[in-house]
Amino acid sequence: MHRLTTVLLALALSPCAVAADYEVPRMPWGAPDLQGTWTSATVSNLVRPDELEDYGLVLTEAQARIIEEQGAELLESIDDLPEGDLEAGDNVGGYNSFWLDPGTRVLRVKGEPRSSIIVDPEDGQLPFTLFSRGKFYYRLYTMMTTEDNPEERPNGERCTVGFGSSGGPPMVPVLYNNNYQFIQTEDEVLILVEMNHNTRHIRLNAEPLPDNIRPWMGDSIGHWEGDTLVVRTTHFHPQQDMRLAIKHQFMMSTDSVVEERFTRLNEREIHYAFTVTDESIYKQPWRGEMTLRATDGPIYEYACHEGNYALPNILSGARQAEKES
């Protein structure tokens, strides 16, 4: 009898049972309350790394610990610099670890440790067509080697939107500034993106913008399906086609469609799922899943332009190289 009572108590306290009993908090007008500050930081990447190819989507806890330990060692090695002054002309490196916040744990979705954010295709890879993969690498090469004007440089350098797809949609984590603040009204859900201080306006039950209006981060229209916020985004800006970051690189177009679903699981987690559809780039729609975790403290201003020495230095350095050639 004692053993039976113990088993029943363990089942009652299990994560599944607790989640089933969770009542989603609501705004005064009845909509689910997603407000708060959330983070997507994780050592996991968008696509499944080659070394995890044989693991599949769901990792064991032992495999997850190894990946987390490797992530910590890599972060520590960034500060392992040689003593003394560097030789003139040497690579001075990038940020030290103080400025990075890539997360310390692998992605966990509803308790499962994952090897990639992508869940479909099953191999965890981006399903580029052969032509679009070639186009992607051509665009990547020209963007990183062209130094004639600011508009040809990556968006992160220009301070228009954050690196990669951190602002989204889809909202994918990068090496730092992976926080989001959700604010709700009856007509909108706003997502303040820490990276580059962008704000997504999700207009509820609204009509699409005219075809000639193409905002940064697209035109997001949402509605509630039960306790889930469903968002469909179209009308992407033509200069936001290359989503380039160290942790992910992919391509979008003005015809891309992103569908997102936000579901609050408990006080500390929001389940975030997305689907990217663009037949001009990908052989099939591709899907990802993440967990947005509650984080303490406010989001501070990301003052990109005020200290942006890189972009003018890149362009002026190119002009000097032209004079010397």
N, C-alpha and C positions, 0 to 999 in steps of 0.2 A: 504494500500500500504506500509506504514511504517513497519507494522508487517510482511508482506511478505518479505520485504528487510532484516529484522532482521533474519528471519528464514533461508533465503538463505545464509546470511553471516555466520551464525553459522554452517551450513552444510559445507560450504567451508573451515572453519577453524577446522573442526572436525579431530581427529587423523586419521580416515580412509582416508579422503580426502587428508590430508597432506602426508600420506604414499603412496597413489596412485600416487602423483605427484613427489615423491622422485626419483632422478636420482642417481644411484649407482656410486660413483667415480671409476675410472679405472686406472690400472697400465699403463705405457707407451706402453706395448704390447697388451693392450686391456682387460686383465682379470679384474674382479671386485676387488676392493681394500679393503681387510679386515685388513690391517695393523693398528697397534695401540696396546694399552694396555687395556685389558678388564677384568672385574671381574664377577664371578658367585656367589658372597656372597649373602646369603639369609637365613632367619630364617627357611625356609621350609626344609623338609627332602626328601630323595629319595622316601620312602614309606609313605603312608597316616597313620598318628597316629590313634590309636584306638579311641581317643576322637573326631576325626573328621570323623569317619566312616559314619555318617549319613548326612554329609554335601555335599558329592559328590565332583567332581573335582573342580568346579568353586565356589569360595566363594563369599559372599556378602562383600561389603566394611566394614560393621559393624563387620562381623566375622573376616575379615583380621585385623582390628584395635585391636581387642581383642587379637589375636595371637601375634601381634607385641608388644603390651603392656606386655604380659606375657614373651616374649623373653627378653625385656629390664629389667624386674624385676628379671628374672633368672640370667642375666649377672651381675646385681648389687649385687645379693646375694652372688656371688662368693667371693666378697671382704669383706663380713660381717663375720670377724673372731673374736673369743673371745680374750679378752685382756689377756696379760701375756704370759708366756712361756708355750709351750705344754709339756705334760708329756712325758718322754722318752718312745719311742716305739709307740707313737700315730701317726696317719696318718697326715702328714704335708700338704696334699692337692696337687693340681697341679698348673697350671698357674693362676695368677690373671688376672683380666679382661683387664689389659693393653696390654697383649700379645695376646688377642683373637680378631678376626674380623669375626664373623659369619654372619654379615649383620644385618640390622635393620628392613627390610621389608619382607613380604611374597613374594614368587615367583609370578611375574606377567608376563604372556605371551601374547603379543599383547594386553595389557591393562587388561587382565583378572587375578584377584587374584586366585591363585591355592592352593589346599590343599596338593599336592604332586608333585614331579617331574614326577613320573610314570603316564602316561595317559592310558596305556593299559597293563594289564587288568584294567577294569573299577573300580575295588575295590582299585586300587592303591597299590597292594601288589605284591611281587615277586612270580612268579608262580612255585616255587620249586616242583619237584616230591617228593613223600614221601621218596624214597630212598636217593635222593640227599640232602634233608633237614637233614636227619639223618647223612649223611656223612659230611655235613657242620658243624653241632654241634660237631661231633667227631673231625674234623680237628681243629675247634676253641679251644676245650678243650686241645688237645695235644699241639697246638702251644703256648698257654698261660701258660702251666704247664711244658713244657720241657725246660730244662736249661743246656743241655749237650754241645751244640755248637751254634755258631752264626747263621748258616744256618737254624736252626729250629725256630728261633724267627721271629716275624712279620717284614715285609720289612721296615716299618717306623722306627723301632728301629735300623735297620741295615743301614739306610741311603742309600738304593739302589734306591727306589722310594718313593714318598710321601705316607702319611697315606691314607688308603682307596683307592679310585679310583680318587683321585684328579688329577693325571697326565693322567689317562684314558688309552685308551678309554673304556667306556664312561667317560668324564670328569665331575665328580660330586663334589659339594662343601663340604668342611669340616669346622672345627671351625676357621681356620685362613689360611693366605697365599692362597687366592682364586683368584689370579691374573694370567693373561696369556698375553704374548706379541706375536703378530702375525707378521711374517716377510715373505715376498714373493719374489721369483724369478720366471723366466719363467718355471723352471723345478721342483720347490719345494715350499711348504708352510711349514714354520717352526713355531712351537708353543713352546715358552719358558714357562715352567711351574714354577711358583714361588715356589711351594712346592717341596723342595729338588733339585731345580735347574735342573730338567730334561728338555730335548728338544725333542719334537716329530718331526720327519722328515716325512712329507707327500710327497711322490714322485708322481709326476703327470704323468699319462698315462704310467706307468712303469710296468715291469713284476714282479711277486712275487719273494721273496727271495727263495733260496733252502730250502727244508723242514727241514733240520738239523740246520738252522740258526734261532734262536728264541730270538729276541731282547727284552729288557725291553720295555713295552708298545706296543709290537707287530710290525708287518710290515704293515704300512699304505700306501695305494695307492689311489690317488685321481684323479678326473676329474671334469670338469665344465659342469653343465647342466644349460644353461642360466646363471643367476646370482648366482646360488647356487653351492657351493663347496661340492661335494659328495665324501665321504671317506669310503673305505672298509678296515677293519683291521683284519688280521689273524696272524698266527705264534706267538701266545702268549708264553711268557716265562713260563716254568712250575712252577717256584717259585713265580709267580704273580697270583696264583689261588685264594688266599684269599684276598678280598678287605675289610679291616677292619678299620673302623673309628667310632667315637661316633655317627655321623649323618647317617651312612649307613654301612651295612654289607651284602656282597653277595659273590658269588663264580663264578669263571670262570674256563676254562680249556684250554689246548693247542689247542682244536678244536673249541673254541668259535669264533664267527664272530660278529663284531660290525660294523654297518653301520651308518654313521653320515652325517648330512646335515647342512651346515653353510650358512645362507642367511642374508645379511645386510639389515636391515629394514629402518634405518635412520642414521644420524650422530652418534647417541649415543647407538644404539642397534644392536645386531646380534641375529637372531633366531637360536637356536641350538637344533636340534632334533636327536635322536639316537634310534637304535634298536639293541637289544642283542639277538642272536640266538645260542642256544646250546641244542640240543635234549637230551644230556646225563645228563643235570642238570634241565632244565625247561620244563614244560608241553607245553609251547608255547613261541614264541618270545615275548619279552616285550619291550615297547617303553617309552621313556621319552622326555619331552620338557623343555627347559630352555631359558632364555634371558641372553646373555652376554652383560653387560653394560660398556660403555666407562668409564675409570677412568684416573685421572691425575697422572702424575709422573712416574718415571721409576720403574722397578723391581730391587730390590737390591739382592745381592747374598745371598742365603740360605746356610749358612756354617754349614752343619749338622755334618759332621765327626769331625770338629775341636773342637767342644764342646760336643761330644757325650760320656758323662760319663756313661749314663744309661746302655748301652750294656755290657761293661766290668764289671760294678758293679753288674749287674744281674748275670753274669756268676761266678764272684769271690764270690759273696754272696752264690750262690748255692754250690760252692766247700767248703766254710766254714761251711755251714749247714751239708754237708756230713761228715766232720771231727767230728762235734759235735754230730752226731747221732750215 
